[in-house]
Amino acid sequence: MMKPLVLLVDDEVPFVETMTKRLQKRDLNVNTAFSGQEALEVLDKNRNTDVVILDVKMPGMDGIEALGEIKKSFPLTEVVMLTGHGTIESAIEGMKKGAYDYLLKPCDIDQLMLKVEEATQKKRIHEGKIREAKVKEAMSRHGLE
């Protein structure tokens, strides 16, 4: 299986730098963004991104708003929300809007890796089903069932 491609989005630069190193050590390909708007730009250039790890509390476009935009433009990309203790309500709101799951900050790296692996698998299964459906449709159009 190809290594998951992850986008880490948080406005705290030291957090992003530390987490990127920790995730890369665990064999993930990691892109980074420091705002919701930048996350959308990075996703547009890297449409094969499997999972977005998205902070809820950011200035400008917050994580919930960014989640909505991500799901609208990249519906198969899974999103794991990261939240501080005071914003659990918004993480739950994120789940209602299509987030795969949420974790409390600071999060356990093994728990985060598990969520990333599960979310990647879910996305790739969906992509496989879409590919199968397209192949069947093309074959039936040409009388090759």
TAWOWO-V520265 format. One record per residue. RES is the residue in one letter. SS is DSSP state (H for helix, E for strand, C for the rest). OMEGA is omega in whole degrees, -180 to 180 (NA if undefined). D_CENTER is the distance of its C-alpha to the mean C-alpha in whole Angstrom. Layout:
# TAWOWO-V520265
res:RES ss:SS omega:OMEGA d_center:D_CENTER
res:RES ss:SS omega:OMEGA d_center:D_CENTER
This chain:
# TAWOWO-V520265
res:M ss:C omega:177 d_center:18
res:M ss:C omega:177 d_center:16
res:K ss:C omega:177 d_center:14
res:P ss:C omega:173 d_center:10
res:L ss:E omega:-174 d_center:9
res:V ss:E omega:172 d_center:7
res:L ss:E omega:180 d_center:6
res:L ss:E omega:-175 d_center:8
res:V ss:E omega:179 d_center:9
res:D ss:C omega:-179 d_center:13
res:D ss:C omega:179 d_center:16
res:E ss:C omega:-175 d_center:18
res:V ss:H omega:-180 d_center:19
res:P ss:H omega:178 d_center:20
res:F ss:H omega:-179 d_center:17
res:V ss:H omega:-179 d_center:15
res:E ss:H omega:-180 d_center:18
res:T ss:H omega:-178 d_center:18
res:M ss:H omega:179 d_center:15
res:T ss:H omega:179 d_center:14
res:K ss:H omega:-178 d_center:18
res:R ss:H omega:-180 d_center:17
res:L ss:H omega:178 d_center:14
res:Q ss:H omega:177 d_center:16
res:K ss:H omega:-180 d_center:19
res:R ss:C omega:171 d_center:17
res:D ss:C omega:174 d_center:16
res:L ss:C omega:168 d_center:13
res:N ss:E omega:-173 d_center:13
res:V ss:E omega:167 d_center:11
res:N ss:E omega:-179 d_center:11
res:T ss:E omega:173 d_center:12
res:A ss:E omega:-176 d_center:12
res:F ss:C omega:176 d_center:15
res:S ss:C omega:178 d_center:14
res:G ss:H omega:-180 d_center:12
res:Q ss:H omega:179 d_center:15
res:E ss:H omega:179 d_center:14
res:A ss:H omega:180 d_center:10
res:L ss:H omega:178 d_center:11
res:E ss:H omega:179 d_center:14
res:V ss:H omega:179 d_center:12
res:L ss:H omega:180 d_center:10
res:D ss:H omega:179 d_center:13
res:K ss:H omega:-177 d_center:15
res:N ss:C omega:-173 d_center:12
res:R ss:C omega:178 d_center:11
res:N ss:C omega:178 d_center:11
res:T ss:C omega:-179 d_center:7
res:D ss:C omega:-172 d_center:6
res:V ss:E omega:172 d_center:3
res:V ss:E omega:172 d_center:2
res:I ss:E omega:-165 d_center:5
res:L ss:E omega:176 d_center:7
res:D ss:E omega:-180 d_center:11
res:V ss:C omega:-173 d_center:13
res:K ss:C omega:176 d_center:16
res:M ss:C omega:176 d_center:16
res:P ss:C omega:-179 d_center:19
res:G ss:C omega:178 d_center:19
res:M ss:C omega:-180 d_center:16
res:D ss:C omega:-176 d_center:15
res:G ss:H omega:-179 d_center:12
res:I ss:H omega:178 d_center:13
res:E ss:H omega:179 d_center:14
res:A ss:H omega:178 d_center:11
res:L ss:H omega:179 d_center:9
res:G ss:H omega:180 d_center:12
res:E ss:H omega:179 d_center:12
res:I ss:H omega:-178 d_center:9
res:K ss:H omega:179 d_center:10
res:K ss:H omega:-175 d_center:13
res:S ss:H omega:-176 d_center:12
res:F ss:C omega:-170 d_center:10
res:P ss:C omega:-179 d_center:10
res:L ss:C omega:180 d_center:9
res:T ss:C omega:-179 d_center:5
res:E ss:E omega:-178 d_center:4
res:V ss:E omega:173 d_center:3
res:V ss:E omega:-179 d_center:6
res:M ss:E omega:172 d_center:8
res:L ss:E omega:-176 d_center:11
res:T ss:E omega:172 d_center:15
res:G ss:C omega:-176 d_center:18
res:H ss:H omega:-176 d_center:21
res:G ss:H omega:-174 d_center:22
res:T ss:H omega:-180 d_center:19
res:I ss:H omega:179 d_center:18
res:E ss:H omega:-179 d_center:20
res:S ss:H omega:176 d_center:17
res:A ss:H omega:178 d_center:14
res:I ss:H omega:175 d_center:16
res:E ss:H omega:178 d_center:16
res:G ss:H omega:178 d_center:12
res:M ss:H omega:179 d_center:13
res:K ss:H omega:-179 d_center:15
res:K ss:C omega:173 d_center:13
res:G ss:C omega:176 d_center:11
res:A ss:C omega:179 d_center:8
res:Y ss:C omega:-179 d_center:8
res:D ss:E omega:174 d_center:10
res:Y ss:E omega:179 d_center:11
res:L ss:E omega:177 d_center:13
res:L ss:E omega:174 d_center:16
res:K ss:C omega:-8 d_center:17
res:P ss:C omega:-175 d_center:18
res:C ss:C omega:177 d_center:16
res:D ss:C omega:-175 d_center:17
res:I ss:H omega:179 d_center:16
res:D ss:H omega:178 d_center:17
res:Q ss:H omega:178 d_center:15
res:L ss:H omega:179 d_center:12
res:M ss:H omega:179 d_center:12
res:L ss:H omega:179 d_center:13
res:K ss:H omega:180 d_center:10
res:V ss:H omega:180 d_center:8
res:E ss:H omega:179 d_center:11
res:E ss:H omega:-179 d_center:11
res:A ss:H omega:178 d_center:8
res:T ss:H omega:180 d_center:8
res:Q ss:H omega:180 d_center:12
res:K ss:H omega:-179 d_center:11
res:K ss:H omega:-176 d_center:10
res:R ss:H omega:175 d_center:12
res:I ss:H omega:178 d_center:15
res:H ss:H omega:179 d_center:14
res:E ss:H omega:179 d_center:15
res:G ss:H omega:179 d_center:18
res:K ss:H omega:178 d_center:19
res:I ss:H omega:178 d_center:19
res:R ss:H omega:179 d_center:21
res:E ss:H omega:-179 d_center:23
res:A ss:H omega:-180 d_center:24
res:K ss:H omega:179 d_center:25
res:V ss:H omega:179 d_center:27
res:K ss:H omega:-180 d_center:29
res:E ss:H omega:-180 d_center:29
res:A ss:H omega:-180 d_center:30
res:M ss:H omega:-178 d_center:33
res:S ss:H omega:177 d_center:34
res:R ss:H omega:-178 d_center:35
res:H ss:C omega:178 d_center:37
res:G ss:C omega:-176 d_center:39
res:L ss:C omega:-177 d_center:37
res:E ss:C omega:NA d_center:36
